[in-house]
């Protein structure tokens, strides 16, 4: 089945350097299509997760988390239009963090109670929640669906530190992509679906 690969912490801050476009060419037998420079690939051919993971690991000059999601899961997230009721402005970025394994989100019945969110290993935080607070947020998590954490952050330096706290809150490794990247991936998948019917 077609899938999407998200590599964690690739080409960030001068570490874990690789050339995703070269990797996509080297693994063309899987129908890999590189999206951007941080390790996002659309896999258009039917390949097992184990075979794909092993092939990618052999091509990377370092160890990193490799998140592989079925294409249908990514398409489903985008089709729900999760940001339709969220603020939009030049200083706000919509994002998706992909977890190494599926998560179970919980809904918050009272949106005003977001203080003292602590790392969760057995239970995920209620969503939506904002950091540092609802009134003065820099990061806002709006949903947790399967292994996808959807949210917004303000384009301020302090917001980056809050993005880093997502892993600690969830207790699993994550990698983050801009919503525009996820939409681009979905367009490619839908175009492939129309052409090949997967």
TIVO-2410 file (N, C-alpha, C; in nm, 3 decimals):
# residues 198
REC num residu      c1      c2      c3 atome chaine
REC   1      X   0.084  -0.117   0.000     N      A
REC   1      X   0.000   0.000   0.000    CA      A
REC   1      X   0.089   0.124   0.000     C      A
REC   2      X   0.053   0.230  -0.070     N      A
REC   2      X   0.129   0.355  -0.067    CA      A
REC   2      X   0.138   0.410   0.075     C      A
REC   3      X   0.247   0.481   0.101     N      A
REC   3      X   0.269   0.533   0.236    CA      A
REC   3      X   0.345   0.664   0.231     C      A
REC   4      X   0.362   0.722   0.349     N      A
REC   4      X   0.438   0.846   0.363    CA      A
REC   4      X   0.542   0.823   0.472     C      A
REC   5      X   0.664   0.868   0.446     N      A
REC   5      X   0.774   0.852   0.541    CA      A
REC   5      X   0.812   0.989   0.595     C      A
REC   6      X   0.830   0.994   0.726     N      A
REC   6      X   0.877   1.115   0.793    CA      A
REC   6      X   1.001   1.078   0.873     C      A
REC   7      X   1.116   1.132   0.836     N      A
REC   7      X   1.239   1.110   0.912    CA      A
REC   7      X   1.246   1.215   1.022     C      A
REC   8      X   1.297   1.176   1.137     N      A
REC   8      X   1.305   1.267   1.252    CA      A
REC   8      X   1.443   1.332   1.261     C      A
REC   9      X   1.443   1.465   1.280     N      A
REC   9      X   1.564   1.543   1.307    CA      A
REC   9      X   1.668   1.533   1.196     C      A
REC  10      X   1.625   1.542   1.072     N      A
REC  10      X   1.716   1.537   0.958    CA      A
REC  10      X   1.741   1.679   0.907     C      A
REC  11      X   1.868   1.710   0.881     N      A
REC  11      X   1.909   1.841   0.827    CA      A
REC  11      X   1.859   1.957   0.912     C      A
REC  12      X   1.865   1.940   1.042     N      A
REC  12      X   1.823   2.045   1.135    CA      A
REC  12      X   1.944   2.091   1.214     C      A
REC  13      X   1.974   2.219   1.206     N      A
REC  13      X   2.083   2.275   1.284    CA      A
REC  13      X   2.220   2.217   1.254     C      A
REC  14      X   2.243   2.173   1.133     N      A
REC  14      X   2.374   2.122   1.094    CA      A
REC  14      X   2.402   1.979   1.136     C      A
REC  15      X   2.305   1.911   1.195     N      A
REC  15      X   2.326   1.772   1.234    CA      A
REC  15      X   2.241   1.679   1.149     C      A
REC  16      X   2.275   1.551   1.154     N      A
REC  16      X   2.203   1.448   1.077    CA      A
REC  16      X   2.184   1.492   0.932     C      A
REC  17      X   2.294   1.528   0.870     N      A
REC  17      X   2.289   1.579   0.733    CA      A
REC  17      X   2.278   1.464   0.633     C      A
REC  18      X   2.188   1.480   0.539     N      A
REC  18      X   2.176   1.386   0.428    CA      A
REC  18      X   2.109   1.459   0.312     C      A
REC  19      X   2.102   1.391   0.200     N      A
REC  19      X   2.039   1.450   0.081    CA      A
REC  19      X   1.917   1.365   0.045     C      A
REC  20      X   1.801   1.405   0.092     N      A
REC  20      X   1.681   1.326   0.068    CA      A
REC  20      X   1.652   1.302  -0.080     C      A
REC  21      X   1.682   1.398  -0.166     N      A
REC  21      X   1.657   1.379  -0.310    CA      A
REC  21      X   1.741   1.264  -0.364     C      A
REC  22      X   1.864   1.252  -0.315     N      A
REC  22      X   1.952   1.142  -0.358    CA      A
REC  22      X   1.898   1.008  -0.307     C      A
REC  23      X   1.853   1.006  -0.182     N      A
REC  23      X   1.794   0.884  -0.126    CA      A
REC  23      X   1.673   0.842  -0.207     C      A
REC  24      X   1.589   0.936  -0.246     N      A
REC  24      X   1.470   0.904  -0.327    CA      A
REC  24      X   1.511   0.841  -0.459     C      A
REC  25      X   1.616   0.892  -0.522     N      A
REC  25      X   1.664   0.833  -0.648    CA      A
REC  25      X   1.718   0.693  -0.624     C      A
REC  26      X   1.793   0.675  -0.515     N      A
REC  26      X   1.851   0.544  -0.485    CA      A
REC  26      X   1.744   0.440  -0.456     C      A
REC  27      X   1.631   0.483  -0.406     N      A
REC  27      X   1.522   0.391  -0.372    CA      A
REC  27      X   1.404   0.407  -0.468     C      A
REC  28      X   1.434   0.440  -0.592     N      A
REC  28      X   1.329   0.464  -0.691    CA      A
REC  28      X   1.244   0.339  -0.717     C      A
REC  29      X   1.299   0.221  -0.689     N      A
REC  29      X   1.220   0.098  -0.709    CA      A
REC  29      X   1.095   0.095  -0.621     C      A
REC  30      X   1.096   0.175  -0.513     N      A
REC  30      X   0.980   0.185  -0.425    CA      A
REC  30      X   0.887   0.300  -0.465     C      A
REC  31      X   0.925   0.372  -0.570     N      A
REC  31      X   0.844   0.487  -0.611    CA      A
REC  31      X   0.854   0.603  -0.514     C      A
REC  32      X   0.971   0.619  -0.450     N      A
REC  32      X   0.990   0.729  -0.355    CA      A
REC  32      X   0.992   0.863  -0.425     C      A
REC  33      X   0.921   0.958  -0.370     N      A
REC  33      X   0.921   1.095  -0.417    CA      A
REC  33      X   0.957   1.183  -0.298     C      A
REC  34      X   1.066   1.258  -0.310     N      A
REC  34      X   1.113   1.344  -0.202    CA      A
REC  34      X   1.032   1.473  -0.197     C      A
REC  35      X   0.997   1.515  -0.076     N      A
REC  35      X   0.927   1.642  -0.055    CA      A
REC  35      X   1.014   1.725   0.039     C      A
REC  36      X   1.079   1.828  -0.011     N      A
REC  36      X   1.159   1.917   0.074    CA      A
REC  36      X   1.293   1.859   0.116     C      A
REC  37      X   1.351   1.920   0.219     N      A
REC  37      X   1.488   1.887   0.259    CA      A
REC  37      X   1.500   1.819   0.394     C      A
REC  38      X   1.388   1.790   0.461     N      A
REC  38      X   1.399   1.738   0.598    CA      A
REC  38      X   1.356   1.592   0.612     C      A
REC  39      X   1.348   1.520   0.501     N      A
REC  39      X   1.317   1.378   0.510    CA      A
REC  39      X   1.171   1.344   0.510     C      A
REC  40      X   1.099   1.395   0.411     N      A
REC  40      X   0.959   1.358   0.390    CA      A
REC  40      X   0.951   1.294   0.253     C      A
REC  41      X   0.897   1.173   0.247     N      A
REC  41      X   0.888   1.099   0.120    CA      A
REC  41      X   0.747   1.045   0.101     C      A
REC  42      X   0.699   1.052  -0.023     N      A
REC  42      X   0.578   0.982  -0.062    CA      A
REC  42      X   0.625   0.853  -0.127     C      A
REC  43      X   0.570   0.741  -0.083     N      A
REC  43      X   0.605   0.610  -0.137    CA      A
REC  43      X   0.485   0.563  -0.218     C      A
REC  44      X   0.500   0.565  -0.350     N      A
REC  44      X   0.386   0.540  -0.437    CA      A
REC  44      X   0.363   0.392  -0.469     C      A
REC  45      X   0.460   0.307  -0.437     N      A
REC  45      X   0.444   0.165  -0.468    CA      A
REC  45      X   0.407   0.087  -0.342     C      A
REC  46      X   0.356  -0.032  -0.365     N      A
REC  46      X   0.317  -0.121  -0.256    CA      A
REC  46      X   0.443  -0.189  -0.203     C      A
REC  47      X   0.486  -0.150  -0.084     N      A
REC  47      X   0.605  -0.207  -0.022    CA      A
REC  47      X   0.578  -0.222   0.128     C      A
REC  48      X   0.626  -0.330   0.184     N      A
REC  48      X   0.602  -0.352   0.327    CA      A
REC  48      X   0.676  -0.248   0.410     C      A
REC  49      X   0.622  -0.218   0.527     N      A
REC  49      X   0.685  -0.121   0.616    CA      A
REC  49      X   0.824  -0.169   0.656     C      A
REC  50      X   0.839  -0.298   0.683     N      A
REC  50      X   0.969  -0.352   0.725    CA      A
REC  50      X   1.074  -0.336   0.615     C      A
REC  51      X   1.037  -0.368   0.491     N      A
REC  51      X   1.132  -0.356   0.380    CA      A
REC  51      X   1.170  -0.210   0.356     C      A
REC  52      X   1.072  -0.122   0.363     N      A
REC  52      X   1.097   0.020   0.342    CA      A
REC  52      X   1.186   0.077   0.453     C      A
REC  53      X   1.156   0.043   0.577     N      A
REC  53      X   1.234   0.091   0.691    CA      A
REC  53      X   1.380   0.045   0.679     C      A
REC  54      X   1.400  -0.082   0.645     N      A
REC  54      X   1.535  -0.137   0.632    CA      A
REC  54      X   1.612  -0.068   0.519     C      A
REC  55      X   1.546  -0.047   0.406     N      A
REC  55      X   1.612   0.018   0.292    CA      A
REC  55      X   1.651   0.161   0.325     C      A
REC  56      X   1.563   0.234   0.391     N      A
REC  56      X   1.594   0.372   0.430    CA      A
REC  56      X   1.709   0.376   0.531     C      A
REC  57      X   1.705   0.287   0.629     N      A
REC  57      X   1.811   0.284   0.732    CA      A
REC  57      X   1.947   0.258   0.669     C      A
REC  58      X   1.952   0.174   0.566     N      A
REC  58      X   2.080   0.146   0.498    CA      A
REC  58      X   2.132   0.268   0.424     C      A
REC  59      X   2.045   0.354   0.377     N      A
REC  59      X   2.086   0.472   0.300    CA      A
REC  59      X   2.124   0.590   0.387     C      A
REC  60      X   2.080   0.592   0.510     N      A
REC  60      X   2.109   0.706   0.599    CA      A
REC  60      X   2.245   0.689   0.664     C      A
REC  61      X   2.326   0.795   0.667     N      A
REC  61      X   2.459   0.785   0.729    CA      A
REC  61      X   2.455   0.803   0.881     C      A
REC  62      X   2.338   0.795   0.942     N      A
REC  62      X   2.319   0.811   1.086    CA      A
REC  62      X   2.191   0.738   1.124     C      A
REC  63      X   2.172   0.715   1.254     N      A
REC  63      X   2.049   0.653   1.302    CA      A
REC  63      X   1.946   0.761   1.330     C      A
REC  64      X   1.824   0.736   1.290     N      A
REC  64      X   1.716   0.829   1.323    CA      A
REC  64      X   1.584   0.753   1.324     C      A
REC  65      X   1.486   0.814   1.388     N      A
REC  65      X   1.351   0.757   1.388    CA      A
REC  65      X   1.294   0.769   1.247     C      A
REC  66      X   1.232   0.661   1.201     N      A
REC  66      X   1.168   0.658   1.070    CA      A
REC  66      X   1.020   0.631   1.094     C      A
REC  67      X   0.936   0.733   1.072     N      A
REC  67      X   0.793   0.717   1.090    CA      A
REC  67      X   0.731   0.687   0.953     C      A
REC  68      X   0.660   0.575   0.943     N      A
REC  68      X   0.596   0.535   0.818    CA      A
REC  68      X   0.446   0.526   0.843     C      A
REC  69      X   0.370   0.604   0.766     N      A
REC  69      X   0.224   0.609   0.782    CA      A
REC  69      X   0.156   0.565   0.653     C      A
REC  70      X   0.050   0.488   0.661     N      A
REC  70      X  -0.027   0.456   0.541    CA      A
REC  70      X  -0.078   0.585   0.476     C      A
REC  71      X  -0.075   0.589   0.344     N      A
REC  71      X  -0.120   0.707   0.270    CA      A
REC  71      X  -0.263   0.746   0.309     C      A
REC  72      X  -0.348   0.648   0.327     N      A
REC  72      X  -0.490   0.678   0.358    CA      A
REC  72      X  -0.504   0.756   0.489     C      A
REC  73      X  -0.413   0.731   0.585     N      A
REC  73      X  -0.421   0.803   0.713    CA      A
REC  73      X  -0.388   0.951   0.695     C      A
REC  74      X  -0.290   0.980   0.611     N      A
REC  74      X  -0.252   1.119   0.586    CA      A
REC  74      X  -0.365   1.190   0.510     C      A
REC  75      X  -0.419   1.122   0.409     N      A
REC  75      X  -0.530   1.179   0.332    CA      A
REC  75      X  -0.650   1.206   0.423     C      A
REC  76      X  -0.679   1.114   0.514     N      A
REC  76      X  -0.793   1.129   0.605    CA      A
REC  76      X  -0.777   1.253   0.694     C      A
REC  77      X  -0.657   1.275   0.746     N      A
REC  77      X  -0.633   1.391   0.833    CA      A
REC  77      X  -0.661   1.520   0.757     C      A
REC  78      X  -0.611   1.530   0.634     N      A
REC  78      X  -0.630   1.652   0.555    CA      A
REC  78      X  -0.776   1.669   0.516     C      A
REC  79      X  -0.844   1.559   0.483     N      A
REC  79      X  -0.984   1.569   0.439    CA      A
REC  79      X  -1.076   1.621   0.549     C      A
REC  80      X  -1.036   1.608   0.675     N      A
REC  80      X  -1.117   1.657   0.786    CA      A
REC  80      X  -1.106   1.808   0.805     C      A
REC  81      X  -1.014   1.871   0.732     N      A
REC  81      X  -0.996   2.017   0.740    CA      A
REC  81      X  -0.986   2.064   0.886     C      A
REC  82      X  -0.889   2.011   0.961     N      A
REC  82      X  -0.885   2.036   1.105    CA      A
REC  82      X  -0.857   2.180   1.146     C      A
REC  83      X  -0.806   2.262   1.055     N      A
REC  83      X  -0.773   2.399   1.092    CA      A
REC  83      X  -0.880   2.500   1.050     C      A
REC  84      X  -0.995   2.452   1.005     N      A
REC  84      X  -1.098   2.542   0.952    CA      A
REC  84      X  -1.148   2.644   1.054     C      A
REC  85      X  -1.146   2.610   1.180     N      A
REC  85      X  -1.198   2.702   1.284    CA      A
REC  85      X  -1.086   2.763   1.367     C      A
REC  86      X  -0.964   2.757   1.315     N      A
REC  86      X  -0.849   2.809   1.389    CA      A
REC  86      X  -0.806   2.943   1.332     C      A
REC  87      X  -0.739   3.024   1.413     N      A
REC  87      X  -0.693   3.154   1.364    CA      A
REC  87      X  -0.591   3.138   1.251     C      A
REC  88      X  -0.594   3.233   1.160     N      A
REC  88      X  -0.500   3.234   1.048    CA      A
REC  88      X  -0.442   3.374   1.036     C      A
REC  89      X  -0.311   3.381   1.034     N      A
REC  89      X  -0.242   3.510   1.022    CA      A
REC  89      X  -0.099   3.483   0.977     C      A
REC  90      X  -0.032   3.584   0.923     N      A
REC  90      X   0.106   3.564   0.877    CA      A
REC  90      X   0.201   3.517   0.988     C      A
REC  91      X   0.170   3.548   1.113     N      A
REC  91      X   0.259   3.511   1.223    CA      A
REC  91      X   0.219   3.379   1.291     C      A
REC  92      X   0.127   3.305   1.230     N      A
REC  92      X   0.082   3.177   1.286    CA      A
REC  92      X   0.112   3.066   1.186     C      A
REC  93      X   0.176   2.960   1.235     N      A
REC  93      X   0.208   2.844   1.151    CA      A
REC  93      X   0.126   2.725   1.196     C      A
REC  94      X   0.065   2.659   1.100     N      A
REC  94      X  -0.010   2.536   1.127    CA      A
REC  94      X   0.088   2.420   1.108     C      A
REC  95      X   0.080   2.321   1.196     N      A
REC  95      X   0.176   2.211   1.187    CA      A
REC  95      X   0.112   2.078   1.225     C      A
REC  96      X   0.183   1.972   1.189     N      A
REC  96      X   0.148   1.836   1.229    CA      A
REC  96      X   0.275   1.772   1.283     C      A
REC  97      X   0.268   1.718   1.403     N      A
REC  97      X   0.376   1.636   1.455    CA      A
REC  97      X   0.333   1.491   1.440     C      A
REC  98      X   0.421   1.410   1.384     N      A
REC  98      X   0.393   1.269   1.362    CA      A
REC  98      X   0.465   1.189   1.470     C      A
REC  99      X   0.391   1.109   1.544     N      A
REC  99      X   0.448   1.030   1.653    CA      A
REC  99      X   0.499   0.896   1.600     C      A
REC 100      X   0.595   0.840   1.672     N      A
REC 100      X   0.653   0.712   1.632    CA      A
REC 100      X   0.553   0.597   1.643     C      A
REC 101      X   0.447   0.617   1.722     N      A
REC 101      X   0.344   0.513   1.734    CA      A
REC 101      X   0.209   0.581   1.755     C      A
REC 102      X   0.100   0.509   1.732     N      A
REC 102      X  -0.033   0.568   1.750    CA      A
REC 102      X  -0.055   0.617   1.894     C      A
REC 103      X  -0.133   0.723   1.905     N      A
REC 103      X  -0.166   0.786   2.033    CA      A
REC 103      X  -0.316   0.786   2.050     C      A
REC 104      X  -0.359   0.808   2.171     N      A
REC 104      X  -0.503   0.824   2.196    CA      A
REC 104      X  -0.525   0.962   2.254     C      A
REC 105      X  -0.592   1.047   2.179     N      A
REC 105      X  -0.621   1.182   2.226    CA      A
REC 105      X  -0.746   1.185   2.312     C      A
REC 106      X  -0.756   1.287   2.395     N      A
REC 106      X  -0.875   1.308   2.477    CA      A
REC 106      X  -0.923   1.449   2.453     C      A
REC 107      X  -1.053   1.469   2.454     N      A
REC 107      X  -1.108   1.603   2.436    CA      A
REC 107      X  -1.123   1.672   2.569     C      A
REC 108      X  -1.105   1.802   2.568     N      A
REC 108      X  -1.118   1.883   2.689    CA      A
REC 108      X  -1.259   1.939   2.693     C      A
REC 109      X  -1.327   1.915   2.802     N      A
REC 109      X  -1.463   1.968   2.814    CA      A
REC 109      X  -1.460   2.114   2.857     C      A
REC 110      X  -1.361   2.152   2.935     N      A
REC 110      X  -1.351   2.291   2.980    CA      A
REC 110      X  -1.222   2.350   2.924     C      A
REC 111      X  -1.232   2.433   2.823     N      A
REC 111      X  -1.114   2.487   2.755    CA      A
REC 111      X  -1.035   2.583   2.841     C      A
REC 112      X  -1.086   2.623   2.955     N      A
REC 112      X  -1.015   2.718   3.040    CA      A
REC 112      X  -0.919   2.652   3.138     C      A
REC 113      X  -0.914   2.521   3.142     N      A
REC 113      X  -0.829   2.452   3.240    CA      A
REC 113      X  -0.708   2.391   3.170     C      A
REC 114      X  -0.602   2.469   3.150     N      A
REC 114      X  -0.482   2.417   3.082    CA      A
REC 114      X  -0.357   2.437   3.164     C      A
REC 115      X  -0.369   2.467   3.291     N      A
REC 115      X  -0.250   2.495   3.371    CA      A
REC 115      X  -0.180   2.367   3.412     C      A
REC 116      X  -0.050   2.379   3.430     N      A
REC 116      X   0.034   2.272   3.484    CA      A
REC 116      X   0.025   2.140   3.407     C      A
REC 117      X   0.035   2.147   3.275     N      A
REC 117      X   0.039   2.024   3.196    CA      A
REC 117      X   0.176   1.961   3.218     C      A
REC 118      X   0.177   1.837   3.259     N      A
REC 118      X   0.301   1.767   3.290    CA      A
REC 118      X   0.322   1.654   3.189     C      A
REC 119      X   0.447   1.603   3.179     N      A
REC 119      X   0.471   1.492   3.088    CA      A
REC 119      X   0.379   1.374   3.118     C      A
REC 120      X   0.326   1.316   3.014     N      A
REC 120      X   0.233   1.205   3.029    CA      A
REC 120      X   0.294   1.080   2.967     C      A
REC 121      X   0.303   0.975   3.042     N      A
REC 121      X   0.350   0.850   2.986    CA      A
REC 121      X   0.236   0.751   2.972     C      A
REC 122      X   0.141   0.753   3.064     N      A
REC 122      X   0.030   0.659   3.057    CA      A
REC 122      X  -0.097   0.724   3.005     C      A
REC 123      X  -0.104   0.855   3.013     N      A
REC 123      X  -0.226   0.923   2.972    CA      A
REC 123      X  -0.188   1.052   2.900     C      A
REC 124      X  -0.248   1.075   2.785     N      A
REC 124      X  -0.218   1.195   2.707    CA      A
REC 124      X  -0.288   1.316   2.766     C      A
REC 125      X  -0.233   1.435   2.738     N      A
REC 125      X  -0.300   1.556   2.785    CA      A
REC 125      X  -0.434   1.575   2.714     C      A
REC 126      X  -0.524   1.641   2.781     N      A
REC 126      X  -0.652   1.676   2.720    CA      A
REC 126      X  -0.628   1.777   2.609     C      A
REC 127      X  -0.705   1.768   2.503     N      A
REC 127      X  -0.694   1.865   2.394    CA      A
REC 127      X  -0.828   1.933   2.374     C      A
REC 128      X  -0.832   2.056   2.330     N      A
REC 128      X  -0.715   2.138   2.299    CA      A
REC 128      X  -0.646   2.191   2.425     C      A
REC 129      X  -0.518   2.223   2.410     N      A
REC 129      X  -0.446   2.291   2.517    CA      A
REC 129      X  -0.343   2.384   2.456     C      A
REC 130      X  -0.304   2.483   2.535     N      A
REC 130      X  -0.213   2.587   2.487    CA      A
REC 130      X  -0.098   2.604   2.585     C      A
REC 131      X   0.016   2.642   2.530     N      A
REC 131      X   0.134   2.672   2.611    CA      A
REC 131      X   0.186   2.810   2.574     C      A
REC 132      X   0.224   2.896   2.664     N      A
REC 132      X   0.223   2.874   2.808    CA      A
REC 132      X   0.085   2.884   2.871     C      A
REC 133      X  -0.012   2.953   2.806     N      A
REC 133      X  -0.147   2.963   2.862    CA      A
REC 133      X  -0.247   2.984   2.749     C      A
REC 134      X  -0.375   2.966   2.780     N      A
REC 134      X  -0.479   2.987   2.678    CA      A
REC 134      X  -0.483   3.132   2.629     C      A
REC 135      X  -0.465   3.226   2.720     N      A
REC 135      X  -0.476   3.368   2.685    CA      A
REC 135      X  -0.356   3.420   2.607     C      A
REC 136      X  -0.239   3.368   2.637     N      A
REC 136      X  -0.116   3.418   2.577    CA      A
REC 136      X  -0.038   3.302   2.516     C      A
REC 137      X  -0.100   3.229   2.425     N      A
REC 137      X  -0.039   3.107   2.374    CA      A
REC 137      X   0.068   3.135   2.268     C      A
REC 138      X   0.169   3.049   2.271     N      A
REC 138      X   0.270   3.044   2.165    CA      A
REC 138      X   0.256   2.914   2.087     C      A
REC 139      X   0.202   2.812   2.153     N      A
REC 139      X   0.177   2.682   2.091    CA      A
REC 139      X   0.039   2.636   2.134     C      A
REC 140      X  -0.038   2.589   2.038     N      A
REC 140      X  -0.173   2.540   2.068    CA      A
REC 140      X  -0.190   2.405   1.999     C      A
REC 141      X  -0.219   2.301   2.078     N      A
REC 141      X  -0.250   2.169   2.023    CA      A
REC 141      X  -0.402   2.162   2.011     C      A
REC 142      X  -0.451   2.139   1.889     N      A
REC 142      X  -0.596   2.138   1.868    CA      A
REC 142      X  -0.654   1.997   1.861     C      A
REC 143      X  -0.570   1.897   1.828     N      A
REC 143      X  -0.621   1.761   1.816    CA      A
REC 143      X  -0.506   1.661   1.819     C      A
REC 144      X  -0.537   1.542   1.868     N      A
REC 144      X  -0.448   1.427   1.858    CA      A
REC 144      X  -0.531   1.317   1.795     C      A
REC 145      X  -0.492   1.276   1.674     N      A
REC 145      X  -0.567   1.176   1.599    CA      A
REC 145      X  -0.471   1.066   1.555     C      A
REC 146      X  -0.488   0.948   1.613     N      A
REC 146      X  -0.401   0.834   1.585    CA      A
REC 146      X  -0.257   0.870   1.621     C      A
REC 147      X  -0.171   0.890   1.523     N      A
REC 147      X  -0.032   0.928   1.553    CA      A
REC 147      X  -0.001   1.071   1.512     C      A
REC 148      X  -0.104   1.148   1.482     N      A
REC 148      X  -0.087   1.286   1.436    CA      A
REC 148      X  -0.129   1.386   1.544     C      A
REC 149      X  -0.041   1.480   1.572     N      A
REC 149      X  -0.067   1.588   1.667    CA      A
REC 149      X  -0.080   1.715   1.584     C      A
REC 150      X  -0.197   1.776   1.584     N      A
REC 150      X  -0.222   1.894   1.503    CA      A
REC 150      X  -0.222   2.018   1.589     C      A
REC 151      X  -0.157   2.122   1.539     N      A
REC 151      X  -0.151   2.243   1.619    CA      A
REC 151      X  -0.106   2.366   1.544     C      A
REC 152      X  -0.092   2.473   1.621     N      A
REC 152      X  -0.049   2.602   1.568    CA      A
REC 152      X   0.061   2.655   1.659     C      A
REC 153      X   0.151   2.731   1.600     N      A
REC 153      X   0.246   2.804   1.684    CA      A
REC 153      X   0.267   2.942   1.625     C      A
REC 154      X   0.299   3.035   1.714     N      A
REC 154      X   0.329   3.171   1.670    CA      A
REC 154      X   0.475   3.177   1.628     C      A
REC 155      X   0.502   3.254   1.526     N      A
REC 155      X   0.639   3.266   1.475    CA      A
REC 155      X   0.722   3.356   1.566     C      A
REC 156      X   0.756   3.300   1.681     N      A
REC 156      X   0.840   3.368   1.779    CA      A
REC 156      X   0.943   3.266   1.826     C      A
REC 157      X   1.061   3.313   1.863     N      A
REC 157      X   1.169   3.223   1.904    CA      A
REC 157      X   1.127   3.133   2.021     C      A
REC 158      X   1.054   3.186   2.116     N      A
REC 158      X   1.014   3.107   2.232    CA      A
REC 158      X   0.924   2.989   2.193     C      A
REC 159      X   0.852   3.002   2.082     N      A
REC 159      X   0.761   2.895   2.040    CA      A
REC 159      X   0.837   2.767   2.007     C      A
REC 160      X   0.960   2.779   1.957     N      A
REC 160      X   1.040   2.662   1.922    CA      A
REC 160      X   1.062   2.573   2.045     C      A
REC 161      X   1.087   2.635   2.160     N      A
REC 161      X   1.109   2.554   2.281    CA      A
REC 161      X   0.982   2.477   2.318     C      A
REC 162      X   0.866   2.535   2.292     N      A
REC 162      X   0.742   2.464   2.321    CA      A
REC 162      X   0.719   2.349   2.223     C      A
REC 163      X   0.759   2.366   2.098     N      A
REC 163      X   0.750   2.255   2.003    CA      A
REC 163      X   0.830   2.136   2.053     C      A
REC 164      X   0.946   2.164   2.111     N      A
REC 164      X   1.030   2.057   2.164    CA      A
REC 164      X   0.967   1.983   2.282     C      A
REC 165      X   0.871   2.045   2.348     N      A
REC 165      X   0.806   1.983   2.463    CA      A
REC 165      X   0.698   1.882   2.423     C      A
REC 166      X   0.659   1.881   2.296     N      A
REC 166      X   0.554   1.788   2.252    CA      A
REC 166      X   0.595   1.645   2.281     C      A
REC 167      X   0.719   1.608   2.247     N      A
REC 167      X   0.766   1.472   2.273    CA      A
REC 167      X   0.757   1.436   2.421     C      A
REC 168      X   0.797   1.529   2.506     N      A
REC 168      X   0.793   1.502   2.650    CA      A
REC 168      X   0.650   1.484   2.700     C      A
REC 169      X   0.559   1.565   2.647     N      A
REC 169      X   0.419   1.553   2.687    CA      A
REC 169      X   0.359   1.420   2.644     C      A
REC 170      X   0.400   1.372   2.526     N      A
REC 170      X   0.343   1.249   2.471    CA      A
REC 170      X   0.416   1.124   2.516     C      A
REC 171      X   0.543   1.138   2.550     N      A
REC 171      X   0.622   1.023   2.591    CA      A
REC 171      X   0.670   0.936   2.476     C      A
REC 172      X   0.665   0.987   2.353     N      A
REC 172      X   0.715   0.914   2.235    CA      A
REC 172      X   0.785   1.012   2.142     C      A
REC 173      X   0.881   0.962   2.060     N      A
REC 173      X   0.946   1.050   1.963    CA      A
REC 173      X   0.845   1.103   1.861     C      A
REC 174      X   0.865   1.228   1.820     N      A
REC 174      X   0.782   1.289   1.716    CA      A
REC 174      X   0.870   1.366   1.618     C      A
REC 175      X   0.815   1.394   1.503     N      A
REC 175      X   0.879   1.483   1.407    CA      A
REC 175      X   0.772   1.575   1.352     C      A
REC 176      X   0.807   1.700   1.329     N      A
REC 176      X   0.707   1.802   1.296    CA      A
REC 176      X   0.723   1.850   1.152     C      A
REC 177      X   0.607   1.870   1.086     N      A
REC 177      X   0.605   1.925   0.951    CA      A
REC 177      X   0.501   2.038   0.945     C      A
REC 178      X   0.529   2.134   0.860     N      A
REC 178      X   0.435   2.242   0.832    CA      A
REC 178      X   0.311   2.183   0.764     C      A
REC 179      X   0.196   2.239   0.793     N      A
REC 179      X   0.071   2.191   0.732    CA      A
REC 179      X   0.077   2.201   0.580     C      A
REC 180      X   0.147   2.300   0.526     N      A
REC 180      X   0.162   2.312   0.381    CA      A
REC 180      X   0.229   2.188   0.322     C      A
REC 181      X   0.326   2.132   0.393     N      A
REC 181      X   0.393   2.010   0.347    CA      A
REC 181      X   0.295   1.893   0.346     C      A
REC 182      X   0.213   1.883   0.450     N      A
REC 182      X   0.115   1.773   0.457    CA      A
REC 182      X   0.013   1.787   0.344     C      A
REC 183      X  -0.029   1.909   0.315     N      A
REC 183      X  -0.123   1.930   0.203    CA      A
REC 183      X  -0.057   1.893   0.070     C      A
REC 184      X   0.069   1.925   0.053     N      A
REC 184      X   0.141   1.890  -0.070    CA      A
REC 184      X   0.150   1.738  -0.085     C      A
REC 185      X   0.183   1.670   0.024     N      A
REC 185      X   0.189   1.524   0.024    CA      A
REC 185      X   0.054   1.467  -0.016     C      A
REC 186      X  -0.053   1.519   0.040     N      A
REC 186      X  -0.188   1.471   0.010    CA      A
REC 186      X  -0.224   1.492  -0.136     C      A
REC 187      X  -0.187   1.606  -0.191     N      A
REC 187      X  -0.215   1.632  -0.333    CA      A
REC 187      X  -0.145   1.529  -0.421     C      A
REC 188      X  -0.019   1.500  -0.390     N      A
REC 188      X   0.056   1.400  -0.467    CA      A
REC 188      X  -0.011   1.263  -0.454     C      A
REC 189      X  -0.051   1.227  -0.333     N      A
REC 189      X  -0.117   1.099  -0.311    CA      A
REC 189      X  -0.249   1.090  -0.387     C      A
REC 190      X  -0.327   1.197  -0.382     N      A
REC 190      X  -0.456   1.196  -0.452    CA      A
REC 190      X  -0.437   1.191  -0.603     C      A
REC 191      X  -0.337   1.263  -0.655     N      A
REC 191      X  -0.308   1.257  -0.798    CA      A
REC 191      X  -0.265   1.116  -0.838     C      A
REC 192      X  -0.183   1.051  -0.754     N      A
REC 192      X  -0.141   0.913  -0.781    CA      A
REC 192      X  -0.260   0.819  -0.773     C      A
REC 193      X  -0.347   0.844  -0.676     N      A
REC 193      X  -0.467   0.762  -0.659    CA      A
REC 193      X  -0.556   0.773  -0.782     C      A
REC 194      X  -0.573   0.894  -0.833     N      A
REC 194      X  -0.655   0.913  -0.953    CA      A
REC 194      X  -0.593   0.843  -1.073     C      A
REC 195      X  -0.460   0.848  -1.082     N      A
REC 195      X  -0.391   0.790  -1.197    CA      A
REC 195      X  -0.385   0.638  -1.189     C      A
REC 196      X  -0.366   0.585  -1.066     N      A
REC 196      X  -0.344   0.441  -1.052    CA      A
REC 196      X  -0.452   0.369  -0.974     C      A
REC 197      X  -0.532   0.444  -0.900     N      A
REC 197      X  -0.640   0.383  -0.822    CA      A
REC 197      X  -0.594   0.297  -0.707     C      A
REC 198      X  -0.520   0.356  -0.611     N      A
REC 198      X  -0.477   0.274  -0.496    CA      A
REC 198      X  -0.571   0.286  -0.381     C      A
***
